[in-house]
Amino acid sequence: MKSFYHFLLKYRMGKPDNSISVFANAAYEDHSFPKQSKDYYELTNYLELNGHYLSSMSIFDDAWELYKQDA
């Protein structure tokens, strides 16, 4: 199973009005993003402390659901 970050990259460069694409582009620019993580809690903790680019954690939750379906 690939990491969440690598899954998220497939949404980069998408429509700017798509919140997951905005998230993917911002995560790509975030050089501290836990790129190898597959752990929901590690990612949630990181984003709660450093994810200023997320307007809502529900965006992460939506992306996480897509990640789980893709596994």
Secondary structure, 3 states (H helix, E strand, C coil): CCCHHHHHHHHCCCCCCCHHHHHHHHHHHCCCCCCCCCCHHHHHHHHHHHCCCCCCHHHHHHHHHHHHHHC
